[in-house]
Amino acid sequence: MDKRKYRPRVIDKRIDKYLSAFGAVCVEGSKWCGKTWTSSFHSKSAIFLGDPAGNFQNRELARLAPAVALEGETPRLIDEWQEIPPLWDAVRHKVDQTAAKGQFILTGSATPNHKGILHSGAGRIARLRMRPMSLYESGDSSGQVSLEALCKGELTPVMTGEVDLRKLIALILRGGWPGSLELPADEAALLPAEYLDAIIDDDVYRIDGVKRDTQKMRLLLRSLARNESTAATNKTLKNDIKAVDDEDIDMETVAAYLDIFKRLFITDNQPPFSANIRSSVRVKQAEKRHFADPSLAAALLRATPAGLLSDLATLGFLFEALCERDLRIYAEAFGAQLYHYQDYRGREIDAVIELPDGRWRAFEIKLGASQIDEAAGKLRKLRDELAREERAVPPSALCVICGLSNAAYQREDGVYVAPLTALRD
């Protein structure tokens, strides 16, 4: 690759850090999210198992002589290692032999079953999840507001400029796929649908050689899209398919297909927040449903710019997904984690960022600036209620992420406001 043409990614610093601490790093994530390009940037030699040259001679070499496939200047990239699962153990063995750091970078767009893998690689091979591009990485966020600084209570008020609603819709429909950044909007919107077709028609079978009902998989994907950014249970998904598509599917099949989607990195659910909250109010243990990129949900819903302009409720859920995709990418850059909060009193918070020291920040996500007052009030109410509850730990900072705000600032009540299109890590 011509490294001068490389577009920096937020994960770059983490890859460098992990290469200095582990013998190998495995970069996992959705197809087409940029894993190979980024990993090539950090490597000095490579073997591409998907290269069709010589009747896939690289794949055959890796199958017949894994040790030979590992030979080369380090860090050595092994692209799509899951095509030959025994390579995992070969890498782990090589790392053990030399005890050197930063020897290999593996990439994978699917998590294979454990057949052919004898060792977990714990302590030798570190895993990093890579996602489609955030708005800052794609050049659609000015980066005037650092999420890390915001989580530390640091924000310099700044005018960030007007944001057009149609532009936000275009960003949702396009998604964060590196290959579509330069395409016209109508062409870029074609990629997510093609992505899903390729996954269902090919990768689902290749992951373990088991034939599945692709029609029911598509129905489940559509149900997930209708329930994007909600904490819908498996039973809700099953009932949704029956009600909307008049097709029955059993709970075991739903669970099995959801596991396949997870292993193929199609879904990227937001876990519930519970650490350090030990009040008498139980916290619901339900994940919030997300695709790896909001463009996938939009494609399944057959969303169009005109359609979303006339359906602001759906647009709101997709915008929330866009925000939470970016918040997760930015948060992981400084060792934080993204969650959501929901308890049995009906209290909900869109996003929670937990810092490495255990403190947490609460975020509400709103599309329009007219909703900021309501969101700030909701955040203050939760903070105050938790502060009064025995053993509960309230959030140490409150923030509203807004789509159409033209400024980043701290309100008189202490709540921060930041536009999504000004955020960075």
N, C-alpha and C positions, 0 to 999 in steps of 0.2 A: 504494500500500500504506500501511497505518497502521504507521509505523515504531516506534510505541510497543509494538506487539505482536510485534516481531521477537525471535526467540530467537537470541542470539549464537552464532556458529560459530567454531571455531578458525582457520579460513582468513581471517577478517575482517582481521586485522592484515597478512597477506601481501597481500591485495588492495589495501589502502591503500598499502602500501609499493611495490607494483609500479605502481600508478597514479601515484605520484610520480616514478617512474623511466622509465616507458615511455609512449608515446603511446596505447597501447591494451592491454587485457588480455583474454585469452580464457579463460573459466572453463569447463572441460570436465569431464564425468563422467556417471555413470549417470543415466538418467531418474529422476525423483522423488526425487533426493537433496537437492534444495533450491537448485539453481543459480539459478533464476529469482528466487526469494524473496530470496536473499542478494545477488544482483547488483542487484536493484531497490533494496535497502537502500542500496547504495553509489552509485546513479545519481540523476540529476536529471530525466531524461526517458527515454522508452523507445519502442521499436517492437517489437511481438510478431508474429513472422511466422506463428505458429500460430493467431492469432486468426481465427475463422471469420466475423467481422462483415463485412458487405458482400461476401459471397462471396470471403473471403480477400483483401480489398482491400490489406491491408498487404503481403502476399506479392507481389501483382501490382505494387504500387508499387515495391517493392524490385527486382523483375525489370526493369521498364521504365525506372526512373529511380533507380539506386542512390544518386546524389549527393543527391537530394531526401530519400530515406529516412534519410540521415545527419544531416539538419538537426534541431537541437534543442539544448536546454541540455545542457552537458557536466558530468560524464560521461554519455554517452548509451548506454543499454542496447539492444543488438540481440540479441533472444532467438531462439535456434535459427537462427543465421546459416547453418548448413550447408544449409538449405532453398533458399537462393539463393547458391551458392558465389562468384559474382563479387563479392559484398559484401566478401569478404576483401581483394581488391585495391582496392576503393573505399575501405575504411578505411585501408589502408596508404598510398594516394595522399593522402588527406586529412591523415593524420598528417605525411607529408612536406611538404605544402604549408604547414602552420601551425607545425610543429616544437614544438607545445605538448604538455605531458604530461597524462595522464589524460583523454583525450578520449572514449574509447569502452570499453565493457565488452561483449564478445561472449560468448554462452553457446552450448554445443554438446553434444548428447548422442550425437553420432556424428562420426567422423572421415571426411569424404568423400574420394573419390579426388581426384586433382589436376586432373581435368577442369574447366576454367573458372577455375582459379587459376594466375596467371602468376608470382607472387612469394611467397617463403616468409614474408615479413613479419619476417624476422630483424632484430633491433634496433629494430623498431617495435611489434610485437605480441608480448607475453609470454604464455606459456601456463601456466595453473595447473590442476592436477588436483583436483577436489573429490570427496569420497567421502560415502557415507551417514554419518549422525551417529555419532560415538563415544559411549561410555557417559557421558562427562563432558558432552558437548553435550546429550544427551537427558535429563540429570538423574539418571542411574542410577549415576554415580560421584560420590563425595563430593569428589573433587579435593584430598584431603589430601596427596597425594604428587605433586610435580612431576617429570615425566620429565627435563626439562632439568636440574633441580637434581640429580637422581639420577645423571645422566650426568657431572656435575661432581664427584661424590663427596660430595654434600651430602644428608643425610637425618636429619631429626629423628624419633626413634622415636615412634610414635603408635599407639594402639589405634583400629582402624578399624571395629570392629563385626563381628558375626557375619554370614555370608553363607549364604543358603539355596540348596541345589543346584537346587531347582525354579525359583527365581528366575533363576539363570543360564541354565537351559534355556529359560525364557520369553523371555529377552533374545536368545538365539540365534535362536529361531523367529520372533520379531517383527522382528528386524533394526533397522537404523538409519534407516528411512524416516520422514521427518518427518510424513507424512500419517497414520501409524498409531500415533503415540505415545499418543494419548488413547483408542484403541480397546481393548475387552476383548481378552484374549490370544487367544481362539479366532478372533476376527474379524481381528486384526492378522496372524495367521499365514496368512490367505488372500491377502494382498497379494503376497508374493514369487512365488507360482505364477501369479497373474494377470499380474504383471510379465513373467515369462518368456514366457507365451503371447503377450502383446502384441508383444514384441520379435520372436519367431520368425514370427508370422503377419503382421506389418506392417513393422516397421523393417528387417528383413533385406532385404526387397525394395526398400524406399525408399532404402536407402543407395547403391545404384548401378543399380537397375532390372533386376537379374539374378535370374531365378527359380532357386531352389535346392531341394534335396530336404529339406523341413522335417522329415520323419521321421528322416532320418539326422542332422540337426542336433540333434534331441531325444535321440537315442541317444548322441551325443557329449557333450551336456550331462550326461546321466546318468552317463556314464563319468567325466567331470570331477568330478562330485559324489562318486562312489565313491573318487576319488583326491584328494580335497580335502586340502590341507596336506601333500602328498607331492611328490617331485621326479619324478613319472612322466613318461616320455618319450612322444613321439608314437606310437612303436611300441607302447608299453605300452597306451596308450589304444585303439589299433586292435585289439590282441589282447583287451583287456578287453571291447570291444563284441562281438567274435566269440564269446568264451567265455560271456558273461552273456546277451546278447540274441540270439545266433545270427544275427547279421547281419554281412555283410562290408562293409568300407569301405576304399578304397585310401589310401595314405599322402598322396598329393597332395590328396585331398579333406579329410583330417584337417587338414592344414596350412592349407588355404584357409579352412575353417570356423573354425579357431582364430583366424585373422587377422580374420575378420568379428567374432567375439566380442570381440576386443581393440578393434577400431574402434568397437564399440557400447558399450564400457566395461562389458561383462558380467563379464569376467575382469580380475584385477588381480594378476598373478603377482609373486612375491617373488624378485628376482634374487640370484644367488650372490655371495658376498663374495670378492674376490680382491685388492683394492688393499692395498698394503703387506705382503702375505704373499708373500715371495719365497724360501721355503725349498725344499728339494729335494722336498718332498712336494707334488705337484700338487693344485690345488684343482679339484673337479669344477665344470664350467660348466653347471649345470642349474638352471632356475628351479623354485621351489616353486609348485605349482598353488594358486591361490586364485580364488574368485569375488569380485566387488566387495563382497559382503556375505555372511556365513555363512548368512543366512536363505535365500539362493538355493540353496545346496547342500542345506540341510535340506529345502526344498520339493521338490527333485528326488528326494531319498531318501524322500520321504513320511514324514519324521520326525514323531513326536508326543512329548509329554512322557513318556508311559508307555513308549513304545518306546525313547527315549534312556536312561531310567532302567534299562532292562534290557539296554542295549548301551553300556557305558561306554567301549569302545574307540572307537566312532563318536563318542560325545559328546566324547571327548578331542580328536579331530581337529577337530571343529567349535569347541570351546572355543579351541584353538590359533588357528584362523582368526579368531575374535572378537578375541583378544589382538593378533594381528598386524595386523588392520585398525586397531585403536586405536593401536598403537605407531607405525604409519606416519603416521597423522594427527598425532599429538603430535610425532613427530620432525621432520617437515617444517616444523612451526611455528617451530622454531629452527634451520633450515638443515641438519639432519641427514638421513641416508638410512637406510632399512631394507633389510637383506639377510638371507640365511641362510648358514650355513657347512657345507660337506660336502667331505671330501677322500677320496683313494683309500686311506687307511688305515682308512676306516670311521668316522672321527670326524665328528660332526655337532653343530651348535648350532642351536637353533630360530630364534633371531633375533640379528642383529648390527646395532647402530646405529653408523654411522660419522659422527663429528662433522666440521664443516667444516675443522678443523685436521689431519684424517687419523687421529686417535686413534679407537679403537673399543672398544665395550662388548659383552660377550657376555651373552645372556639365554636362560635355559631357561624353558619354560612348563609348568606342572603344574596339573592340576585340583584335586588334594587336598593338604592340608597334610602328610599322611604321606609325600609324595614329595619334600619339600623337601631332606632330607638327601642323597638319591640325586642330585638335580639339582645341588646345590652341589658334591658330590664330582666329578661329571662336569665341571663348569666349572673347578674347580681343576686337575684332571688335564690338561685341554686347555691351560690357561694355562702350567702348568709344563713341559709337553712342548714347546710352542712357544718358551718361553724358552730351552730347551736347543738348539734347532735353529738352525743358522747362517742369519743374515739374516732370520729370522722375527720378526715383531712380535707379541707377545702382547697380549691385551686388557688395557686399563688399568683395567677395573672389571668385576665379575661380579654378576649379579642373577638371582633367580628370581621370575618373575611367577606368582602363585598365585591360583586361583579361590576357595578356601575358607579362606584365611588370614584371621585377625581382627586382624592387626597388621602395621605396616611397621617394619622394624628392620634393623640390621646384625648379622650373626652374628659369633661369635668368630673364625671363619676369614676374615672380611672380606667374605663374600658378602652382598649386600643381598637382602632379601625384601620384596616389595610386592604387595598385593592388586590385582587388575585393577580392582575396584570402588572403589579409592581413587586411581587414577591420573588425571592431567591432563597437559596440555602443560607 
